[in-house]
């Protein structure tokens, strides 16, 4: 059996994220591995007519980034993890964000939640399926109840 040294918890910050995080945390503890989080911020598309609107106090992506950082900190606190846990925020596609972060950090296990039930990814969910087929390391898809 593989001895994991670095576990990446890919979170969507959904209400059930802590359940998946506990699996990642447990595996990291079992193997004495480092634990990192990644969250992909979905890009906000602004229509071409945006330049005709008055200037907003802040751009939507800045607000999303700030809110995502706060949500990651709350999740880490809920899991009882130190503030020093490495968190990565990225805003490329979800699949690329997770896989690129995994490669950059040199992780050997990605833990992701799975709750999708439609399309070709019926068994795992679209994100878990995409990560599973694109990863160069082990992937654990934690099945979330409906």
N, C-alpha and C positions, 0 to 999 in steps of 0.2 A: 504494500500500500504506500502511496505517495506521502512523503513528509512535506507538508506545506510550510513555506517560509513567509509568504506575503499573500494575504487574502484581500480581495477587493469587493466591497459591498456596493453594488450598483443599485441606487435607490431612486424611486420616483416620488418620494416624500408623501405617498398616499397614506391614508389612515392605518393601513396594515403594514407599513414599512418597518415598524419596530419588530414585528414578528419575523420578518426576513432577516433583519439586523441581528436578532438573537441567534439565528442559525450561524451567521457569519462570525459573530462574536464567540460563540461556542467552539467553532472549528479553529479559530485563531488561538483561543486559549488552550485547546487540546494539543495543538502542535507547537505552542510557543511562538506563533507567527505574528508578524506585524499586521495590523488591520487598517485599511484605508477605505474611505467612502468616495463615491463619485455620483454626482447628480448632473444630468443633462438638462439645461434650461432650454425649453422649446423656444425657438426664435419667434418674435412677434413681427408679423408682416404689416407694414403700414402702407396704405394705398398711395398711389401716385399723387393724389390730391392733397396729401398731408402738408406739402409746403405752403398751401393756401391757408392753413389753419394758424391761429396765433400760437406762439411758442409756448410749449408746456413747461412747467417748472423743472421737470426731469423727464428724460426719455423712458419709455416703458421698459426697455431692457435693463436700465439701471435699477429701477424699482424691483424687477424680477430677480436680479442678482442679489440685491440687499435682502429681499424676502427669502430667497433660497438659502443664503448664508445663515440667516437666523433660524430657518427650519432645520438645517443640518445641525446647528448647534443644539437646538432643542432635542433632536433625535439622539444625538450623542449623549446628552444629559439623561434622557429617558433610559438609555441603555447602560448608564453608569460609567460611561467612557470618559477618560480625561480629555480636557480641551486640546491636548497635544495631538489627538488623533488626526491624521492627515485627511483633509477633505479637498476634493477637486470639483470645481464647477466648470462646465464647458457648454458651449452653445452650438455645436455642430449637430448633425443628426444623432439620434439616440444610439444607434448601433455604432457609428464611428466614434462617438464620444466615449463610450464604454471600452471599445476595443483599443482605441488609441491610448487611453489612459492606462489600460492594462499593460500595453506594450511599453509605454514610457516609464511606468513604475516597476516593471519587471515582476509582475504578480504571477503566481502559479495556480491561483484559484479565483474564479469570479463567482460571486453569489448574487443571484438575481431572483426576484419574485416572478411568479407566473400565474396569471389569472385570465388571460385571453381565451376566448372560446369561439372564434370565427375565422373564416377564410382558410388558407393553406396551413396556417400555424395553429390549427385547432387543438393540437395536443399540448403545446407549450405556451402559446401566446406569442405575439409577433416579436416583441423585444427579446424575450428569452430564446426564441427560435433563431433570430438573427445573430445573437451573441454566441449561441451554441455552435452555429455553423461557421462563424468567422473567427472564433477564438483560437489562439495557439497554446492555450493552457486548459486545465480542467474547468468545467462550468457546473455549478450546482444550481438547478432551477427549483426553488422552493414553491411548492404548490400552495396557493392561497385559497381558502374557502370562499365561496360566493357570498 
